[in-house]
C-alpha cells in the first residue's frame, strides 16, 4: 500500500571531516556521516554516508573566505558512486558561479555503506535482505540529503537550516523530483539534466517507450557500421557454439549471446556507437584470426557492462518507478512483445538488435555477483508494497525554481515523459535539444550554460 513520504528527519551525525588541496585550485573536504537506515525508525541500523565538498582555496597567506551556498551533485544510477570533484568537467564552471559543491555517494554506493552480495548477506535472511534493499530508492536518499543539510548548516558558519541547491543527472533528477515533492523547504533551486522522472506507478510503459528509442539507436549503429550486422551474428554464434555460457569473462561470468547484446547500453551516449563498434570489431576479428576472444577483449566487454559492480542498479532498476505495484520484470515482458528484439533473428537476414539499460531476470544467472542475489532480486521484483516517490499536488504548487534539460533522443529517460513531468512541476523551465545525448553534462559544456542562462536571464 503506497503511503505518504513526509517523514520528520533529524540531523545526521558528523563522524569525521578532513580537508586537503588538489591541483586545479580545489579545496576538497571529505565528510563521513552516520544516518539511520530507516528514517522512520531512528533506532534502525545506522549507515555510514560519505560525501566530498569542493570550493576554491584561499590565496597563500590569506584566510579562507566566507562560506558559499551549497550546490549538491546527484549522480545517475541507481547504485553508482560519485567520482572525485576534480574529475567532472563542470566543477570549475559551478565553482565560478559562487557555490560550494557537495558530491554525495548515495546510500549503498561508493563509501556509503556499499551494497554487494557479501555485505547484503550480513543483514540476515532473504526476507530481511529484501526489506533492506527497499530502503535504497530516491525517497530515502532525499531524507539522507535533508539530514546532511541540517547537520552541515548547524556546524558551519551558516544560518541554521540554510537552503541549498541540487544538480541532478539522470537518476539524480529522479531524486530531485522526490525532493521537490516531500522536502521543498530545504531547496533554493533545482537543476535537472536528463532526469525528469516519469510520473508513473509501474514501469511497463516506461520500457515500451524506451525500447522504441533503443531500436532507433540500433538503426543508427547499423547504418554507420553495416558490416557489423554479420559481425554481431558471428560473435553470438561463436558464443553458443559449445553451449551458451561456455565462454567465461575474467571475473567468472558467462558471456552468453544475450549478455553480449546488452552492450547496447552504451548506444545512447556521446561516442557510444563507436565504442560498441570497437568491441564488436575486436571480438569478431579475434574469432576469425584465433578461434577465440582474447582476455584483453573479454576484459573490455566485462568492464563496459559492469553489471556485477553495481548490484543496486540491477535489483532496483525497475522498482525506482513503482508505487503500490510490483515491478515484475517489466522489461522482459515488454521485450517478449517485440519480435524485432528476439534472439531468433540470428537465423534471419535482419540484424540482431542490442538492448539498452533494461534489466532481465536471466542476468542473475549470467553474472556471478548478481547470481548470489538471484533469490532476493526475485523477492524485490514481486513485492507490491512500495511507497510514494512523488507528490503531484505538491509539484503543482511548487515554488522552488526548477531548470531542466531534456534530450529528444534520450535512450534512458523518455523525452515525452520528460515533457509531461516538466508540465506537472509549477514553474519548471525546460531546455530541449536533439543534438545532445544522455551524458551531455560530461561531454557538452553548453548544456550547463543553457540552464544557467535560463536562471540568469528572461525568456521572451
C-alpha positions, 0 to 999 in steps of 0.5 A: 500500500503506497503511503505518504513520504513526509517523514520528520528527519533529524540531523545526521551525525558528523563522524569525521571531516578532513580537508586537503588541496588538489591541483586545479585550485580545489579545496576538497573536504571529505565528510563521513556521516552516520544516518539511520537506515530507516528514517522512520525508525531512528533506532534502525541500523545506522549507515555510514554516508560519505560525501566530498565538498569542493570550493576554491582555496584561499590565496597563500597567506590569506584566510579562507573566505566566507562560506558559499551556498551549497550546490549538491551533485546527484549522480545517475544510477541507481547504485553508482558512486560519485567520482572525485570533484576534480574529475567532472568537467563542470566543477570549475564552471559551478565553482565560478558561479559562487557555490560550494559543491557537495558530491554525495555517494548515495546510500549503498554506493561508493563509501556509503555503506556499499551494497554487494552480495557479501555485505547484503548477506550480513543483514540476515535472511532473504526476507530481511535482505529484501526489506533492506534493499527497499530502503535504497530508492530516491525517497530515502536518499532525499531524507539522507540529503535533508539530514546532511543539510541540517547537520552541515548548516548547524556546524558551519558558519551558516544560518541554521537550516540554510537552503541549498541547491541540487544538480541532478543527472539522470537518476539524480533528477529522479531524486530531485523530483522526490525532493521537490515533492516531500522536502521543498523547504530545504531547496533554493533551486533545482537543476535537472539534466536528463532526469525528469522522472516519469510520473508513473506507478509501474514501469511497463510503459516506461520500457515500451517507450524506451525500447522504441528509442533503443531500436532507433539507436540500433538503426543508427549503429547499423547504418554507420557500421553495416558490416557489423550486422554479420559481425554481431551474428558471428560473435553470438554464434561463436558464443553458443557454439559449445553451449551458451555460457561456455565462454567465461569473462575474467571475473567468472561470468558467462558471456552468453549471446544475450549478455553480449547484446546488452552492450547496447547500453552504451548506444545512447551516449556521446561516442557510444556507437563507436565504442560498441563498434570497437568491441564488436570489431575486436571480438569478431576479428579475434574469432576469425584470426584465433578461434577465440576472444582474447582476455584483453577483449573479454576484459573490455566487454566485462568492464563496459557492462559492469553489471556485477559492480553495481548490484543496486542498479540491477535489483532496483532498476525497475522498482525506482518507478513503482508505487503500490505495484510490483515491478515484475520484470517489466522489461522482459515482458515488454521485450517478449512483445517485440519480435524485432528484439528476439534472439531468433533473428540470428537465423534471419537476414535482419540484424540482431538488435542490442538492448539498452539499460533494461534489466532481465531476470536471466542476468542473475544467472549470467553474472556471478555477483548478481547470481548470489542475489538471484533469490532476493532480486526475485523477492524485490521484483514481486513485492507490491508494497512500495511507497510514494516517490512523488507528490503531484499536488505538491509539484503543482504548487511548487515554488522552488525554481526548477531548470531542466534539460531534456534530450529528444533522443534520450535512450534512458529517460523518455523525452515525452515523459520528460515533457509531461513531468516538466508540465506537472512541476509549477514553474519548471523551465525546460531546455530541449535539444536533439543534438545532445545525448544522455551524458551531455553534462560530461561531454557538452559544456553548453548544456550547463550554460543553457540552464544557467542562462535560463536562471540568469536571464528572461525568456521572451 
